[in-house]
Amino acid sequence: MILFFMPAMIVYAAMLSYTIPSVEKYANGMKLFDLSPGGYSYEYAKELLTKLGESGRDLYLYNQLPLDFLYPGLFAISCSLLLSWLFLKIKNPSSSLFYFCFVPVAAGMFNYIENILIIGLITGYPDISPGQVELSSLVTIAKSVLTTLFFIVLTIVGIACFVKKGKNQIKDG
């Protein structure tokens, strides 16, 4: 788990501290596609790509997105293993709750699809279609919902582990 978690956090920190702010400097206050959990419209996409200009689009394409192709797999594996480990502490492995371990995997897969669609938007600019933007936006929303669901499940399972440990200590003490 740590083998994947630490690299995931290093890549995430690099994106948050360097590549995303570098691209955002060109966006004049507009959020990047990947950071728009509620999605975005065709008009928004066109405006963002226009404001980024060639230099901003190149940074997005050649600096931010390569890191964002490392992150989803590392996130999916480490978070799935983390949930598995926590579920083993509170439930029988045959419990249907273990299916929640696939949520971060699904989030990672949608993140990869999102990245591919964003590459299409950047490289296709200015000739992008409303349908292309709508699909990209829907995938961004799906990724965001699944990522949020993972953190909700992680919080609930973490609390359940804490409560179970406390009960065991009371019983043993």
PAZAPA-4460 file (N, C-alpha, C; in steps of 0.05 Angstrom, whole numbers, plus 32768, in hexadecimal, padded with zeros to 4 digits):
% residues 173
    n_x    n_y    n_z   ca_x   ca_y   ca_z    c_x    c_y    c_z   seq   type   mol
   8011   7FE8   8000   8000   8000   8000   8012   8019   8000     1      M     A
   8025   801A   8012   8037   8031   8014   8047   8034   7FFA     2      I     A
   804E   801E   7FEE   805D   801E   7FD5   804F   802E   7FC0     3      L     A
   8035   802F   7FC0   8026   803E   7FAC   801C   8059   7FB7     4      F     A
   8017   805A   7FD1   800C   8072   7FDE   8020   8089   7FDD     5      F     A
   8038   8084   7FE5   804C   8099   7FE6   8052   80A6   7FCB     6      M     A
   8056   8095   7FB6   8059   80A2   7F9B   8040   80B1   7F92     7      P     A
   8029   80A7   7F99   8010   80B5   7F92   800F   80D1   7F9F     8      A     A
   8017   80D2   7FB8   8017   80EC   7FC6   802C   80FE   7FBC     9      M     A
   8043   80F3   7FB4   8059   8104   7FA9   8050   8110   7F8E    10      I     A
   8044   80FF   7F7D   803A   8109   7F63   8024   811E   7F67    11      V     A
   8012   8118   7F7A   7FFB   812A   7F80   8006   8145   7F8A    12      Y     A
   801A   8144   7F9C   8026   815C   7FA6   8033   816C   7F90    13      A     A
   8041   815F   7F7E   804E   816C   7F67   8039   817A   7F55    14      A     A
   8023   816C   7F51   800E   8179   7F41   8002   8191   7F4F    15      M     A
   7FFC   818E   7F69   7FEF   81A4   7F77   8002   81BC   7F7B    16      L     A
   801C   81B6   7F7F   802E   81CC   7F85   803C   81D8   7F6D    17      S     A
   803E   81C9   7F57   804D   81D3   7F40   803D   81D3   7F26    18      Y     A
   8035   81BC   7F1C   802A   81BB   7F01   800F   81C9   7EFE    19      T     A
   7FFD   81C4   7F11   7FE3   81D1   7F10   7FE5   81EF   7F13    20      I     A
   7FF4   81F9   7F27   7FF7   8217   7F28   8004   8223   7F10    21      P     A
   8017   8214   7F04   8024   821E   7EEB   8011   8222   7ED5    22      S     A
   7FFF   820E   7ED1   7FEB   8210   7EBC   7FD6   8225   7EC3    23      V     A
   7FCE   8226   7EDC   7FB9   8239   7EE5   7FC1   8256   7EE1    24      E     A
   7FDB   825C   7EE1   7FE4   8277   7EDD   7FDA   8282   7EC2    25      K     A
   7FD8   8270   7EAF   7FCE   8278   7E94   7FB0   8279   7E93    26      Y     A
   7FA2   826C   7EA6   7F85   826A   7EA5   7F76   8282   7EB0    27      A     A
   7F84   8295   7EBB   7F77   82AE   7EC5   7F60   82A8   7ED8    28      N     A
   7F65   8296   7EEB   7F51   8291   7F00   7F3D   827B   7EF9    29      G     A
   7F3E   8270   7EE1   7F2C   825A   7ED9   7F37   8240   7EE4    30      M     A
   7F25   822E   7EEC   7F2E   8213   7EF5   7F34   8202   7EDD    31      K     A
   7F49   81F1   7EE1   7F50   81DE   7ECC   7F3A   81C8   7ECB    32      L     A
   7F39   81BA   7EB4   7F24   81A6   7EB0   7F24   8191   7EC7    33      F     A
   7F3B   8187   7ECE   7F3D   8172   7EE2   7F34   817B   7EFE    34      D     A
   7F34   8196   7F02   7F2D   81A1   7F1C   7F11   81AD   7F1D    35      L     A
   7F00   81A3   7F0B   7EE5   81AD   7F09   7ED2   8196   7F0F    36      S     A
   7ECE   8190   7F29   7EBE   8178   7F30   7EA1   8179   7F27    37      P     A
   7E97   8191   7F22   7E7B   8194   7F19   7E79   8194   7EFB    38      G     A
   7E90   8190   7EED   7E90   8190   7ED0   7E94   81AC   7EC5    39      G     A
   7E90   81AE   7EAB   7E94   81C7   7E9D   7E85   81C7   7E83    40      Y     A
   7E7F   81DE   7E79   7E70   81E1   7E60   7E83   81E4   7E48    41      S     A
   7E77   81E3   7E31   7E86   81E7   7E18   7E92   8203   7E18    42      Y     A
   7E82   8217   7E20   7E8C   8232   7E20   7EA3   8236   7E34    43      E     A
   7EA1   8229   7E4B   7EB7   822A   7E5F   7ED0   821D   7E53    44      Y     A
   7ECD   8206   7E47   7EE4   81F8   7E3B   7EF2   820A   7E26    45      A     A
   7EE3   8215   7E15   7EEE   8226   7E00   7EFD   823E   7E0C    46      K     A
   7EF0   824B   7E20   7EFC   8262   7E2D   7F16   825A   7E3C    47      E     A
   7F15   8244   7E4A   7F2D   823B   7E59   7F44   8236   7E45    48      L     A
   7F3E   8227   7E30   7F54   8220   7E1D   7F5E   8239   7E0F    49      L     A
   7F4D   824D   7E0A   7F55   8266   7DFE   7F67   8276   7E12    50      T     A
   7F5E   8278   7E2B   7F6E   8287   7E3F   7F89   827A   7E44    51      K     A
   7F8A   825F   7E44   7FA3   8252   7E48   7FB8   8259   7E33    52      L     A
   7FAE   825E   7E1B   7FC1   8264   7E05   7FD2   824C   7DFF    53      G     A
   7FE3   824F   7DEB   7FF4   8238   7DE3   8007   822F   7DFA    54      E     A
   8012   8243   7E08   8025   823C   7E1D   8017   822D   7E34    55      S     A
   8000   8236   7E3C   7FF1   8229   7E52   7FE7   820D   7E4A    56      G     A
   7FDE   820B   7E31   7FD5   81F1   7E27   7FEC   81DD   7E26    57      R     A
   8004   81E7   7E1E   801C   81D6   7E1D   8024   81CD   7E39    58      D     A
   8023   81DF   7E4D   8029   81D7   7E69   8015   81C2   7E72    59      L     A
   7FFC   81C6   7E6C   7FE7   81B3   7E74   7FED   8198   7E68    60      Y     A
   7FF3   8198   7E4E   7FF7   8180   7E3F   8011   8171   7E45    61      L     A
   8026   8180   7E49   8040   8174   7E4C   804C   8173   7E68    62      Y     A
   803F   8182   7E7B   8049   8182   7E96   8034   8176   7EA9    63      N     A
   801C   8181   7EA9   8007   8178   7EBB   7FFD   815C   7EB5    64      Q     A
   7FF5   8157   7E9C   7FE9   813E   7E95   7FFB   8126   7E98    65      L     A
   8015   8128   7E91   8026   8111   7E96   8027   8108   7EB4    66      P     A
   8027   811B   7EC6   8025   8114   7EE3   800A   8108   7EE9    67      L     A
   7FF6   8113   7EDC   7FDB   8109   7EE1   7FD5   80EE   7ED4    68      D     A
   7FE9   80E4   7EC5   7FE7   80C8   7EBB   7FF4   80B5   7ECF    69      F     A
   8006   80BF   7EE0   8012   80AF   7EF5   7FFF   80AD   7F0D    70      L     A
   7FF2   80C3   7F14   7FE3   80C4   7F2D   7FCB   80B0   7F2E    71      Y     A
   7FBA   80AE   7F1A   7FA2   809E   7F1E   7FA7   8080   7F25    72      P     A
   7FBB   8075   7F18   7FC2   8059   7F1E   7FCC   8056   7F3A    73      G     A
   7FDE   8068   7F42   7FE9   8067   7F5E   7FD3   806B   7F72    74      L     A
   7FC1   807F   7F6C   7FAA   8084   7F7E   7F98   806B   7F80    75      F     A
   7F91   8060   7F69   7F7F   8049   7F68   7F89   8031   7F78    76      A     A
   7FA3   802B   7F73   7FAE   8013   7F81   7FB1   8018   7F9F    77      I     A
   7FBD   802F   7FA6   7FC2   8034   7FC3   7FA8   8037   7FD2    78      S     A
   7F94   8045   7FC7   7F7B   8049   7FD5   7F6A   8030   7FD7    79      C     A
   7F6B   8020   7FC2   7F5D   8006   7FC2   7F69   7FF4   7FD8    80      S     A
   7F84   7FF3   7FD9   7F91   7FE3   7FED   7F8B   7FED   8009    81      L     A
   7F8A   8007   800C   7F84   8013   8026   7F68   800B   8030    82      L     A
   7F55   800D   801E   7F3A   8005   8025   7F38   7FE7   802C    83      L     A
   7F46   7FD7   801C   7F47   7FBA   8021   7F51   7FB5   803D    84      S     A
   7F68   7FC1   8044   7F74   7FBE   805E   7F61   7FC6   8074    85      W     A
   7F54   7FDD   8071   7F41   7FE6   8086   7F29   7FD4   8088    86      L     A
   7F1E   7FCB   8071   7F07   7FB9   8072   7F0F   7F9F   8080    87      F     A
   7F27   7F95   807B   7F2F   7F7C   8089   7F30   7F7F   80A7    88      L     A
   7F34   7F97   80B0   7F35   7F9C   80CD   7F19   7F9C   80D9    89      K     A
   7F04   7FA1   80C9   7EE9   7FA3   80D5   7ED5   7F8E   80C9    90      I     A
   7EDC   7F82   80B3   7EC8   7F70   80A6   7ED6   7F56   809C    91      K     A
   7EC5   7F43   8097   7ECD   7F2A   808A   7ED4   7F30   806D    92      N     A
   7EE9   7F24   8062   7EF0   7F29   8046   7EDA   7F22   8032    93      P     A
   7EC8   7F12   8039   7EB2   7F0A   8026   7E9B   7F1F   8027    94      S     A
   7E9E   7F33   8037   7E89   7F48   8039   7E87   7F57   801F    95      S     A
   7E6F   7F5E   8017   7E6A   7F6D   7FFF   7E75   7F8A   8001    96      S     A
   7E7C   7F93   8019   7E88   7FAD   801D   7EA2   7FB0   800E    97      L     A
   7EB0   7F99   800A   7EC9   7F9A   7FFC   7EC7   7FA4   7FE0    98      F     A
   7EAF   7FA4   7FD5   7EAC   7FAF   7FBA   7EB2   7FCD   7FB9    99      Y     A
   7EB0   7FDA   7FD0   7EB8   7FF7   7FD1   7ED5   7FFB   7FCB   100      F     A
   7EE5   7FE6   7FCD   7F02   7FE8   7FC6   7F06   7FEE   7FA8   101      C     A
   7EF1   7FE9   7F98   7EF3   7FEF   7F7C   7EED   800D   7F75   102      F     A
   7EE3   801B   7F88   7EDC   8038   7F84   7EF5   8048   7F7B   103      V     A
   7F0C   8046   7F8A   7F23   8055   7F81   7F2E   804B   7F66   104      P     A
   7F2A   8032   7F60   7F33   8028   7F46   7F22   8034   7F30   105      V     A
   7F07   8036   7F34   7EF5   8043   7F21   7EFC   8060   7F1E   106      A     A
   7F02   806E   7F35   7F0A   808A   7F34   7F23   808E   7F23   107      A     A
   7F36   807C   7F27   7F4F   807D   7F18   7F4A   8079   7EFA   108      G     A
   7F39   8066   7EF3   7F33   8061   7ED7   7F25   8079   7ECA   109      M     A
   7F13   8086   7ED9   7F06   809E   7ECE   7F1A   80B5   7ECB   110      F     A
   7F2E   80B6   7EDD   7F43   80CA   7EDB   7F53   80C6   7EC2   111      N     A
   7F5A   80AD   7EBC   7F68   80A8   7EA3   7F58   80B0   7E8A   112      Y     A
   7F3E   80A9   7E8A   7F2D   80B1   7E74   7F2B   80CF   7E72   113      I     A
   7F28   80DC   7E89   7F27   80F9   7E89   7F40   8105   7E7D   114      E     A
   7F58   80FB   7E84   7F71   8105   7E7A   7F72   8102   7E5B   115      N     A
   7F6A   80EB   7E51   7F6A   80E7   7E34   7F57   80FA   7E27   116      I     A
   7F40   80FF   7E32   7F2D   8112   7E26   7F38   812F   7E28   117      L     A
   7F45   8136   7E3D   7F51   8151   7E3F   7F67   8154   7E2B   118      I     A
   7F77   813F   7E26   7F8B   8141   7E11   7F7D   8146   7DF6   119      I     A
   7F67   813A   7DF1   7F57   813F   7DD9   7F4E   815B   7DD7   120      G     A
   7F45   8167   7DED   7F3C   8183   7DED   7F54   8196   7DE7   121      L     A
   7F6A   8190   7DF4   7F82   81A2   7DF1   7F8D   81A0   7DD5   122      I     A
   7F90   8188   7DCB   7F9C   8185   7DB1   7F89   818C   7D9A   123      T     A
   7F6F   818A   7DA0   7F5B   8190   7D8B   7F54   81AD   7D8A   124      G     A
   7F5B   81BC   7D9F   7F54   81D9   7DA0   7F5F   81E7   7D87   125      Y     A
   7F50   81F8   7D7A   7F36   8203   7D81   7F1E   81F2   7D76   126      P     A
   7F24   81DC   7D68   7F0F   81CD   7D5C   7F05   81B6   7D6E   127      D     A
   7EF8   81BE   7D84   7EEC   81AB   7D96   7ECE   81AC   7D94   128      I     A
   7EC1   8196   7D99   7EA4   8195   7D96   7E96   8196   7DB1   129      S     A
   7E7D   81A0   7DB2   7E6E   819F   7DCB   7E6C   8183   7DD7   130      P     A
   7E68   816F   7DC5   7E67   8153   7DCF   7E80   8149   7DDC   131      G     A
   7E97   8151   7DD0   7EB1   814A   7DDB   7EB4   8156   7DF7   132      Q     A
   7EAC   816F   7DFB   7EAE   817D   7E15   7E9A   8170   7E28   133      V     A
   7E82   816A   7E1F   7E6E   815E   7E31   7E77   8143   7E3C   134      E     A
   7E83   8133   7E2B   7E8D   8119   7E33   7EA4   811C   7E48   135      L     A
   7EB6   812E   7E42   7ECC   8134   7E54   7EC2   813E   7E6F   136      S     A
   7EAF   814F   7E6E   7EA3   815A   7E87   7E95   8144   7E97   137      S     A
   7E86   8133   7E8A   7E78   811D   7E98   7E8C   810A   7EA5   138      L     A
   7EA2   8104   7E97   7EB7   80F3   7EA3   7EC4   8101   7EBB   139      V     A
   7EC9   811B   7EB9   7ED4   8129   7ED0   7EC1   8128   7EE8   140      T     A
   7EA7   812B   7EE3   7E93   8129   7EF9   7E94   810D   7F05   141      I     A
   7E94   80F8   7EF4   7E95   80DC   7EFE   7EAE   80D7   7F0F   142      A     A
   7EC5   80E1   7F05   7EDE   80DE   7F15   7EDB   80EB   7F30   143      K     A
   7ECF   8103   7F30   7ECC   8112   7F49   7EB9   8105   7F5C   144      S     A
   7EA3   80FA   7F52   7E90   80EC   7F63   7E9D   80D3   7F6F   145      V     A
   7EAB   80C4   7F5F   7EB7   80AC   7F69   7ECD   80B2   7F7D   146      L     A
   7EDC   80C7   7F78   7EF2   80CE   7F8B   7EE5   80D7   7FA6   147      T     A
   7ED0   80E7   7FA4   7EC2   80EF   7FBC   7EB6   80D7   7FCB   148      T     A
   7EAA   80C4   7FBC   7E9F   80AC   7FC8   7EB6   809D   7FD7   149      L     A
   7ECD   809B   7FCA   7EE3   808D   7FD8   7EEA   809A   7FF3   150      F     A
   7EEB   80B5   7FF3   7EF2   80C2   800C   7EDC   80BF   8021   151      F     A
   7EC4   80BE   8019   7EAD   80B9   802C   7EB0   809D   8037   152      I     A
   7EB4   8089   8026   7EB7   806E   802F   7ED0   806B   8041   153      V     A
   7EE6   8078   803A   7EFE   8077   804A   7EF9   8083   8066   154      L     A
   7EEB   8098   8067   7EE4   80A5   8081   7ED3   8093   8092   155      T     A
   7EBE   8087   8086   7EAC   8076   8095   7EBB   805D   809F   156      I     A
   7ECB   8051   808D   7ED9   8038   8095   7EEF   803F   80A9   157      V     A
   7EFC   8056   80A7   7F0F   805E   80BA   7F03   8062   80D6   158      G     A
   7EEB   806E   80D7   7EDD   8072   80F0   7ED5   8057   80FB   159      I     A
   7ECB   8045   80EA   7EC3   802A   80F3   7EDB   801B   80FF   160      A     A
   7EF2   801D   80F3   7F0A   8010   80FE   7F11   801C   8119   161      C     A
   7F10   8036   811C   7F16   8043   8135   7F02   803A   814B   162      F     A
   7EE9   8039   8144   7ED4   8031   8157   7ED9   8014   815F   163      V     A
   7EDE   8002   814C   7EE2   7FE6   8152   7EFB   7FE2   8163   164      K     A
   7F10   7FF1   815D   7F28   7FEF   816E   7F22   7FF8   818A   165      K     A
   7F13   800E   818D   7F0C   8018   81A8   7EFB   8003   81B7   166      G     A
   7EE8   7FF7   81AA   7ED8   7FE2   81B7   7EE9   7FCA   81BF   167      K     A
   7EFC   7FC2   81AF   7F0D   7FAC   81B5   7F1F   7FB3   81CD   168      N     A
   7F28   7FCC   81CF   7F39   7FD4   81E5   7F29   7FD4   81FF   169      Q     A
   7F10   7FDC   81FD   7EFF   7FDD   8215   7EFA   7FC0   821E   170      I     A
   7EF4   7FAF   820B   7EEE   7F93   8211   7F06   7F85   821C   171      K     A
   7F1E   7F8B   8212   7F37   7F7E   821B   7F41   7F8A   8234   172      D     A
   7F3A   7FA3   8239   7F45   7FB2   8250   7F37   7FAE   8269   173      G     A
***
